[in-house]
Amino acid sequence: MIDHLIPKTLHEALSAMERVHFIKVAGGTDLMVQRRMGPMVEPRFESPVIFLYHLKELNYVKEEDHQLIIGSMTPMEDLLHHPSIPNHFKKVLNDIASPGIRQMATLAGNLANASPAADTLVYLYASRAEILLASLHHERIVPIRDFITGVKKTVLKDNELIKEIHVPLCPCTTFTWTKVGGRKSDAISKVSFVGMAEMSDHHLKKIGIALGAVAPMVISDHAMEDDLQGLSIKELSMRKDAIIKHYASQINPIDDQRSNKTYRRKVAINLLTQFLDELLLKGMTS
Ligand SMILES: Cc1cc2nc3c(=O)[nH]c(=O)nc-3n(C[C@H](O)[C@H](O)[C@H](O)COP(=O)(O)OP(=O)(O)OC[C@H]3O[C@@H](n4cnc5c(N)ncnc54)[C@H](O)[C@@H]3O)c2cc1C
């Protein structure tokens, strides 16, 4: 039998994590696939396992100061039906896996798995989400760009877990989400894209751009986004080619069984171009 702990409370979980190096299990939809050993054989875990999914203390959605506060064990399917979750985030969630998987899958698992093809990451990077990490005696907030440090790598310490995900609410006037997969549902992304922007008075108030599955980490550049804020439509139009060139220089996809790098690169650049064109068109007519 797998050495495991099913804590009754968050405090019990955090206390145990001070003493033992556990593998944390949320919904298990990534872990159980990664650790499977074949039919009728239990999955292999090199360390004891701690189950967190049932902890009600980590299952909530709140709205505070123009941001969503999402408890780390809230299943994606609950988010999809929650009145506080904006429709554009729901579009992303609706394209993930299937309802059955979404009943178990969590944002925390999607984040901590740190795959460049994880679908919520593009939304969370473009929104500038922050992650609240908790250990028994300490909590810290880490911006998403600092949380993931490489493929399957994060700054999580052994005694920490993801407690909350904080997602700023964007009053977007333009939002694009595209997932390119091998089929319409239950597909792993070949390329994913989120573009969000707030325009008013023919000026860009806010912009968020993120590209997934086309580099070892999600491509997102908050410094570039800050630089674009405040531009008029005319100025943005003049910068369009430079923006595309800037992001294109970071696109560095791989060939794998799902797709090849030439296709991924072309599609990613097309999606960015379409988003900027839509933004410019709306800005001229609004
Ligand atoms: C059939 C199928 C289809 C899928 N389709 C998609 C898809 O379309 N898009 C997509 O992005 N993903 C997809 N996935 C992958 C998976 O469902 C998601 O990545 C999901 O969000 C993982 O969440 P989980 O709660 O199941 O994580 P788990 O498997 O429990 O954990 C994943 C990782 O996160 C860590 N972890 C979990 N919770 C915490 C926490 N609170 N604190 C610290 N570390 C934590 C675990 O230790 C582990 O390393 C699919 C998986 C399957 C099996």
The ligand as a MOL file (V3000), in Angstrom:
LIG
                    3D

  0  0  0     0  0            999 V3000
M  V30 BEGIN CTAB
M  V30 COUNTS 53 58 0 0 0
M  V30 BEGIN ATOM
M  V30 1 C -7.7130 12.9040 -19.6600 0
M  V30 2 C -7.0000 14.1560 -19.2260 0
M  V30 3 C -7.2020 15.3220 -19.9360 0
M  V30 4 C -6.5200 16.4850 -19.5530 0
M  V30 5 N -6.7490 17.6290 -20.2830 0
M  V30 6 C -6.1170 18.7600 -19.9280 0
M  V30 7 C -6.3450 19.9600 -20.6780 0
M  V30 8 O -7.1280 20.0050 -21.6210 0
M  V30 9 N -5.6500 21.0730 -20.3080 0
M  V30 10 C -4.7830 21.0670 -19.2410 0
M  V30 11 O -4.1880 22.1080 -18.9570 0
M  V30 12 N -4.5650 19.9520 -18.5300 0
M  V30 13 C -5.2000 18.8040 -18.8400 0
M  V30 14 N -4.9690 17.6550 -18.1130 0
M  V30 15 C -3.9990 17.6970 -17.0260 0
M  V30 16 C -4.6000 17.8960 -15.6080 0
M  V30 17 O -5.9590 17.5370 -15.5410 0
M  V30 18 C -4.4470 19.3370 -15.1500 0
M  V30 19 O -3.1030 19.7520 -15.1880 0
M  V30 20 C -5.0160 19.5760 -13.7270 0
M  V30 21 O -5.1750 20.9540 -13.5160 0
M  V30 22 C -4.1380 18.9930 -12.6250 0
M  V30 23 O -4.7840 19.2570 -11.3900 0
M  V30 24 P -4.8640 18.1590 -10.2440 0
M  V30 25 O -5.5860 18.8000 -9.1240 0
M  V30 26 O -5.4250 16.8950 -10.7570 0
M  V30 27 O -3.3050 17.9820 -9.9310 0
M  V30 28 P -2.5220 16.7240 -9.3110 0
M  V30 29 O -2.3790 15.6690 -10.3400 0
M  V30 30 O -3.0910 16.3410 -8.0170 0
M  V30 31 O -1.1090 17.4340 -9.0490 0
M  V30 32 C -0.3080 17.9440 -10.0960 0
M  V30 33 C 0.9530 18.5540 -9.4980 0
M  V30 34 O 0.6260 19.6350 -8.6640 0
M  V30 35 C 1.0940 19.4370 -7.3320 0
M  V30 36 N 0.0870 20.0440 -6.4550 0
M  V30 37 C -1.2530 19.8830 -6.5400 0
M  V30 38 N -1.8670 20.6530 -5.6590 0
M  V30 39 C -0.9230 21.3310 -4.9880 0
M  V30 40 C -0.9430 22.3100 -3.9500 0
M  V30 41 N -2.0870 22.7810 -3.4170 0
M  V30 42 N 0.2170 22.8030 -3.5230 0
M  V30 43 C 1.3790 22.3720 -4.0500 0
M  V30 44 N 1.4750 21.4570 -5.0330 0
M  V30 45 C 0.3310 20.9460 -5.5070 0
M  V30 46 C 1.2430 17.9400 -7.1950 0
M  V30 47 O 2.2090 17.5980 -6.2010 0
M  V30 48 C 1.7040 17.5720 -8.5970 0
M  V30 49 O 3.0760 17.8390 -8.7430 0
M  V30 50 C -5.6440 16.4740 -18.4540 0
M  V30 51 C -5.4500 15.2810 -17.7200 0
M  V30 52 C -6.1160 14.1450 -18.1020 0
M  V30 53 C -5.9050 12.8840 -17.3140 0
M  V30 END ATOM
M  V30 BEGIN BOND
M  V30 1 1 1 2
M  V30 2 1 2 3
M  V30 3 2 2 52
M  V30 4 2 3 4
M  V30 5 1 4 5
M  V30 6 1 4 50
M  V30 7 2 5 6
M  V30 8 1 6 7
M  V30 9 1 6 13
M  V30 10 2 7 8
M  V30 11 1 7 9
M  V30 12 1 9 10
M  V30 13 2 10 11
M  V30 14 1 10 12
M  V30 15 2 12 13
M  V30 16 1 13 14
M  V30 17 1 14 15
M  V30 18 1 14 50
M  V30 19 1 15 16
M  V30 20 1 16 17
M  V30 21 1 16 18
M  V30 22 1 18 19
M  V30 23 1 18 20
M  V30 24 1 20 21
M  V30 25 1 20 22
M  V30 26 1 22 23
M  V30 27 1 23 24
M  V30 28 2 24 25
M  V30 29 1 24 26
M  V30 30 1 24 27
M  V30 31 1 27 28
M  V30 32 2 28 29
M  V30 33 1 28 30
M  V30 34 1 28 31
M  V30 35 1 31 32
M  V30 36 1 32 33
M  V30 37 1 33 34
M  V30 38 1 33 48
M  V30 39 1 34 35
M  V30 40 1 35 36
M  V30 41 1 35 46
M  V30 42 1 36 37
M  V30 43 1 36 45
M  V30 44 2 37 38
M  V30 45 1 38 39
M  V30 46 1 39 40
M  V30 47 2 39 45
M  V30 48 1 40 41
M  V30 49 2 40 42
M  V30 50 1 42 43
M  V30 51 2 43 44
M  V30 52 1 44 45
M  V30 53 1 46 47
M  V30 54 1 46 48
M  V30 55 1 48 49
M  V30 56 2 50 51
M  V30 57 1 51 52
M  V30 58 1 52 53
M  V30 END BOND
M  V30 END CTAB
M  END
